[in-house]
Amino acid sequence: MRYYYSKNGKLQEAKRRVVFLYKGRLRGSGSRYMRCDQLANFLNTHFGHRFEAQTAVLPKPQDKPGRWRKMLKELDGAAVIALKGSLDILPPQEHQTLRDRAACLAIDHVDSFKGGGVFQTADLHIAASDAALQFMQRKCDRISQRDGFEAPQIALVDHHADMRVLPSPLPADQPFRVAYLGDPENTFIPDAIQPDMLAFSGAAQADFEQALHELPQACLHYGIRSESDLRQPKPFTKGFVAARADRNIIVSPSVPDAIRFLGEDYLFMTKDDSAQSIIDTVAKAKDLMGSPEAAEALDRMRAMRAALMPENIAQQLAEVLDTVF
């Protein structure tokens, strides 16, 4: 639904406010940067004639009651999108207070969906991948039937690459190097390929920004997760970053979005999550650098990048917001 007002005898569309909230502990996280700051920027850039988006830190009502009361007034009539886990800092009774004030209370779960009870804490739940959407819908249907509550809306807003990553040409006359951009605790890197890895991590924002300067040295990226049996689907963030950098990626078939965007026959997809399969795929990548096969694989990465450009993500979000105002 769109809202209009009369100005100088002409109808003008009223902008609808959208506020991305996050708890203080997530201030330095990549999720906060991409799923709050960058999503707000995408919406303002591509749909600024219809929406006015901003971000804010969620205060603890028990610690800062004055700030909490002021924020409730500021959120009156806005669509509120809370980043994963941020609502955990609110006492249960304040969840309803927030829902009553806002036009809609949503949770963007990104890569961390917590239990069944969470369905009743918000009007809208946002999944960051198609596999996560299906996972959440199945779980919600089962629990809502069991516990007798009306199922909330669940919608997809795809994850995207960090816009600070820029494409660069493949390095010439340099050793073969593979980039893993993220927390080392979240990946599995066999000892045999350690010599091929660039020695940096983007776990913290300061490290990430330093890593951006070294990223062009990589011939391809690495996206193997440490968990072989994930309890819930994760967005293919490492792949989106690799595509943004204009590189191929080593990835496992256990990542649903890799299959969705790149296909089961993607050249640098491992057979499974075993160390030997990873080692074999890295060796193949080394042998095929600069080949027509590698170029065809990179075309798939570029198609994925095109599908997840900011204007497309903003379109997804705008369509979801149109259903809640």
C-alpha positions as CSV (number, residue, x, y, z in Angstrom):
1,M,0.0,0.0,0.0
2,R,1.2,3.5,-0.8
3,Y,0.4,6.7,1.1
4,Y,-0.2,10.1,-0.5
5,Y,-0.7,13.7,0.7
6,S,-1.7,16.8,-1.1
7,K,0.9,19.6,-1.7
8,N,0.1,22.7,-3.8
9,G,-2.9,20.9,-5.2
10,K,-1.0,17.9,-6.3
11,L,-0.8,14.4,-4.8
12,Q,2.7,13.5,-3.4
13,E,3.7,10.0,-2.3
14,A,4.6,9.9,1.4
15,K,7.9,8.2,2.2
16,R,7.6,5.3,4.6
17,R,10.2,5.0,7.3
18,V,12.3,1.9,7.7
19,V,14.7,1.4,10.7
20,F,17.3,-1.3,10.9
21,L,18.0,-2.0,14.6
22,Y,21.0,-3.9,16.0
23,K,22.4,-4.5,19.5
24,G,25.6,-2.9,20.5
25,R,27.6,-6.2,20.4
26,L,27.0,-6.5,16.7
27,R,28.3,-3.0,16.0
28,G,31.6,-4.3,14.5
29,S,30.2,-7.3,12.7
30,G,30.0,-7.9,9.0
31,S,26.3,-8.7,9.3
32,R,25.6,-5.2,10.8
33,Y,27.6,-3.6,8.0
34,M,25.9,-5.5,5.2
35,R,22.4,-6.2,6.5
36,C,21.8,-2.9,8.2
37,D,24.0,-0.1,6.8
38,Q,24.2,-1.4,3.2
39,L,20.6,-2.5,3.0
40,A,19.5,0.9,4.2
41,N,21.8,2.5,1.6
42,F,20.4,0.2,-1.2
43,L,16.8,1.2,-0.3
44,N,17.6,4.9,-0.1
45,T,19.5,4.9,-3.3
46,H,17.1,2.9,-5.5
47,F,13.7,3.5,-3.7
48,G,14.4,6.8,-1.9
49,H,11.2,8.3,-3.5
50,R,9.2,5.7,-1.5
51,F,11.2,4.8,1.6
52,E,13.5,6.6,4.1
53,A,15.8,4.0,5.7
54,Q,18.2,4.5,8.6
55,T,20.0,2.4,11.2
56,A,20.1,2.6,15.0
57,V,21.6,0.8,18.0
58,L,18.9,-0.9,20.2
59,P,19.2,0.2,23.8
60,K,18.5,-2.0,26.8
61,P,15.4,-0.7,28.4
62,Q,16.5,-1.9,31.9
63,D,19.8,0.0,31.5
64,K,18.7,3.1,29.6
65,P,14.9,3.5,30.2
66,G,15.0,7.1,29.0
67,R,16.7,6.2,25.7
68,W,14.3,3.3,25.2
69,R,11.2,5.5,25.7
70,K,12.7,8.1,23.2
71,M,13.4,5.3,20.7
72,L,9.8,4.0,20.9
73,K,8.6,7.4,19.9
74,E,11.0,7.6,17.1
75,L,9.9,4.2,15.8
76,D,6.2,5.0,15.9
77,G,4.7,4.0,12.5
78,A,8.0,2.7,11.1
79,A,8.9,-0.7,9.7
80,V,11.5,-2.0,12.2
81,I,13.9,-4.7,11.0
82,A,16.0,-6.1,13.9
83,L,19.3,-7.8,13.1
84,K,19.7,-11.4,14.2
85,G,19.6,-11.9,17.9
86,S,19.2,-8.2,18.7
87,L,15.8,-8.5,20.2
88,D,17.3,-10.9,22.8
89,I,18.3,-7.9,24.9
90,L,14.7,-6.8,25.4
91,P,12.5,-8.2,28.2
92,P,9.7,-10.3,26.7
93,Q,7.0,-7.6,27.6
94,E,8.9,-5.0,25.5
95,H,8.7,-7.1,22.4
96,Q,5.0,-6.4,22.3
97,T,5.5,-2.8,23.2
98,L,7.8,-2.5,20.2
99,R,5.3,-4.3,17.9
100,D,2.5,-2.0,19.0
101,R,4.5,1.1,18.2
102,A,5.9,-0.1,14.8
103,A,4.0,-0.6,11.6
104,C,5.7,-3.9,11.5
105,L,8.4,-5.7,13.6
106,A,10.7,-7.9,11.5
107,I,13.7,-10.0,12.3
108,D,16.5,-10.5,9.7
109,H,17.9,-13.8,10.8
110,V,20.8,-13.7,8.3
111,D,22.7,-16.9,9.3
112,S,21.4,-17.6,12.7
113,F,17.8,-18.7,13.2
114,K,17.0,-19.5,16.8
115,G,14.4,-22.1,17.8
116,G,10.7,-22.2,17.3
117,G,9.5,-19.7,19.9
118,V,11.0,-16.9,17.9
119,F,8.2,-17.1,15.4
120,Q,5.8,-15.4,17.8
121,T,8.2,-12.5,18.6
122,A,7.7,-10.6,15.3
123,D,5.3,-10.0,12.4
124,L,7.8,-10.8,9.7
125,H,10.9,-13.0,9.5
126,I,13.4,-12.4,6.8
127,A,15.5,-15.2,5.3
128,A,18.8,-14.4,3.6
129,S,18.7,-17.4,1.2
130,D,16.1,-19.5,-0.6
131,A,17.2,-22.6,1.4
132,A,16.8,-20.7,4.7
133,L,13.4,-19.5,3.5
134,Q,12.2,-23.1,3.0
135,F,13.8,-24.2,6.2
136,M,12.0,-21.5,8.2
137,Q,8.7,-22.1,6.5
138,R,8.7,-25.8,7.2
139,K,9.7,-25.2,10.8
140,C,7.1,-22.5,11.3
141,D,4.2,-24.5,9.8
142,R,5.0,-27.4,12.1
143,I,5.3,-25.3,15.2
144,S,2.3,-23.1,14.5
145,Q,0.1,-26.1,14.1
146,R,1.5,-27.7,17.2
147,D,1.2,-24.6,19.4
148,G,-1.9,-23.1,17.8
149,F,-0.7,-19.6,16.8
150,E,-1.1,-17.8,13.5
151,A,2.0,-18.3,11.3
152,P,3.8,-15.0,10.7
153,Q,5.0,-13.8,7.3
154,I,8.4,-15.3,6.1
155,A,10.1,-13.6,3.2
156,L,13.3,-13.8,1.2
157,V,15.8,-10.9,0.9
158,D,18.9,-12.4,-0.6
159,H,22.3,-11.8,1.0
160,H,24.7,-9.8,-1.1
161,A,28.5,-9.1,-1.3
162,D,30.2,-6.4,0.7
163,M,30.3,-3.4,-1.6
164,R,33.8,-2.5,-0.3
165,V,35.1,-5.5,-2.3
166,L,36.1,-4.4,-5.8
167,P,36.9,-6.5,-8.9
168,S,40.5,-6.7,-10.0
169,P,42.4,-8.4,-12.8
170,L,44.0,-11.8,-12.2
171,P,47.5,-11.4,-10.9
172,A,50.2,-12.0,-13.5
173,D,53.6,-13.6,-12.8
174,Q,52.7,-14.3,-9.2
175,P,52.4,-17.5,-7.2
176,F,49.1,-19.3,-7.1
177,R,47.3,-18.0,-4.0
178,V,43.8,-18.7,-2.5
179,A,41.9,-16.2,-0.3
180,Y,39.8,-17.0,2.7
181,L,38.1,-13.8,3.8
182,G,36.5,-14.5,7.2
183,D,36.9,-15.9,10.7
184,P,39.4,-18.8,10.6
185,E,37.2,-20.6,13.2
186,N,34.4,-20.9,10.6
187,T,36.5,-22.7,8.0
188,F,38.3,-26.0,7.4
189,I,41.6,-25.7,5.6
190,P,43.6,-29.0,5.1
191,D,47.3,-28.7,5.9
192,A,48.2,-29.7,2.4
193,I,46.8,-26.5,0.9
194,Q,48.0,-24.1,3.6
195,P,51.0,-23.0,1.6
196,D,48.6,-21.8,-1.2
197,M,46.6,-19.7,1.2
198,L,47.0,-15.9,1.6
199,A,47.7,-15.2,5.3
200,F,45.0,-12.9,6.3
201,S,41.6,-12.9,8.0
202,G,38.6,-10.6,7.8
203,A,37.2,-11.6,11.2
204,A,37.1,-8.0,12.5
205,Q,36.4,-4.9,10.6
206,A,39.9,-3.6,10.9
207,D,41.3,-6.9,9.6
208,F,38.8,-6.9,6.8
209,E,39.7,-3.4,5.6
210,Q,43.4,-4.4,5.6
211,A,42.6,-7.7,3.8
212,L,40.9,-5.7,1.0
213,H,44.3,-4.3,0.0
214,E,45.7,-7.9,-0.3
215,L,42.7,-9.5,-1.9
216,P,43.7,-8.8,-5.5
217,Q,46.7,-11.1,-5.0
218,A,44.3,-14.1,-4.9
219,C,43.7,-16.3,-8.0
220,L,40.5,-17.6,-6.5
221,H,38.6,-17.7,-3.2
222,Y,37.9,-20.4,-0.6
223,G,34.4,-21.0,0.8
224,I,34.6,-24.3,2.7
225,R,32.8,-24.1,6.1
226,S,34.0,-25.9,9.2
227,E,30.6,-27.6,9.7
228,S,29.9,-30.6,7.5
229,D,26.3,-31.0,8.7
230,L,24.8,-27.6,9.2
231,R,21.6,-27.5,11.3
232,Q,20.3,-24.7,9.1
233,P,21.2,-23.3,5.7
234,K,23.7,-20.4,5.6
235,P,23.8,-17.7,2.8
236,F,26.6,-18.1,0.3
237,T,28.4,-14.9,1.5
238,K,31.9,-16.1,0.6
239,G,30.7,-16.9,-2.9
240,F,29.1,-13.5,-3.3
241,V,32.3,-11.8,-2.2
242,A,34.4,-13.9,-4.6
243,A,32.0,-12.9,-7.4
244,R,32.3,-9.3,-6.5
245,A,36.1,-9.6,-6.6
246,D,35.7,-11.3,-10.1
247,R,37.2,-14.6,-8.9
248,N,36.1,-18.3,-8.9
249,I,35.7,-20.1,-5.6
250,I,36.4,-23.5,-4.0
251,V,33.0,-24.5,-2.6
252,S,31.2,-27.6,-1.3
253,P,27.9,-29.0,-2.6
254,S,26.6,-28.8,1.0
255,V,26.1,-25.0,0.4
256,P,22.6,-24.7,-1.1
257,D,23.1,-21.3,-2.7
258,A,26.2,-22.6,-4.5
259,I,24.0,-25.1,-6.3
260,R,21.2,-22.6,-6.8
261,F,23.4,-19.9,-8.5
262,L,26.4,-21.9,-9.9
263,G,24.9,-25.4,-10.7
264,E,25.9,-28.8,-9.5
265,D,28.6,-29.1,-12.3
266,Y,30.4,-25.9,-11.3
267,L,34.1,-26.5,-12.1
268,F,35.5,-25.8,-8.6
269,M,32.8,-27.5,-6.5
270,T,34.3,-30.3,-4.4
271,K,32.8,-33.8,-4.5
272,D,32.2,-33.6,-0.7
273,D,33.5,-32.0,2.5
274,S,36.4,-34.4,2.9
275,A,40.0,-33.1,3.1
276,Q,41.1,-35.1,0.0
277,S,38.3,-33.8,-2.1
278,I,39.2,-30.2,-1.1
279,I,42.9,-30.9,-1.9
280,D,42.0,-32.4,-5.3
281,T,39.8,-29.4,-6.2
282,V,42.5,-26.9,-5.2
283,A,45.0,-28.8,-7.4
284,K,42.6,-28.8,-10.3
285,A,42.1,-25.0,-9.9
286,K,45.9,-24.5,-9.9
287,D,46.2,-26.5,-13.1
288,L,43.3,-24.8,-14.9
289,M,44.1,-21.2,-14.1
290,G,43.7,-19.2,-17.3
291,S,42.0,-22.0,-19.2
292,P,38.7,-21.8,-21.1
293,E,37.1,-24.0,-18.5
294,A,38.0,-21.6,-15.7
295,A,36.7,-18.7,-17.8
296,E,33.3,-20.5,-18.2
297,A,33.2,-21.0,-14.4
298,L,33.9,-17.3,-13.9
299,D,31.0,-16.5,-16.3
300,R,28.7,-18.3,-13.8
301,M,30.2,-16.2,-10.9
302,R,29.6,-13.0,-12.9
303,A,26.0,-14.1,-13.5
304,M,25.5,-14.6,-9.8
305,R,27.0,-11.2,-9.1
306,A,24.6,-9.6,-11.6
307,A,21.6,-11.3,-9.9
308,L,22.6,-9.9,-6.5
309,M,23.4,-6.3,-7.5
310,P,22.1,-3.6,-5.0
311,E,19.2,-2.6,-7.2
312,N,17.9,-6.2,-7.2
313,I,18.3,-6.6,-3.5
314,A,16.6,-3.3,-2.9
315,Q,13.7,-4.5,-5.2
316,Q,13.3,-7.6,-3.1
317,L,13.2,-5.6,0.1
318,A,10.8,-3.0,-1.3
319,E,8.4,-5.7,-2.4
320,V,8.5,-7.2,1.1
321,L,7.9,-3.8,2.7
322,D,5.0,-3.2,0.5
323,T,3.2,-6.1,2.1
324,V,3.6,-4.7,5.7
325,F,2.8,-1.0,5.5
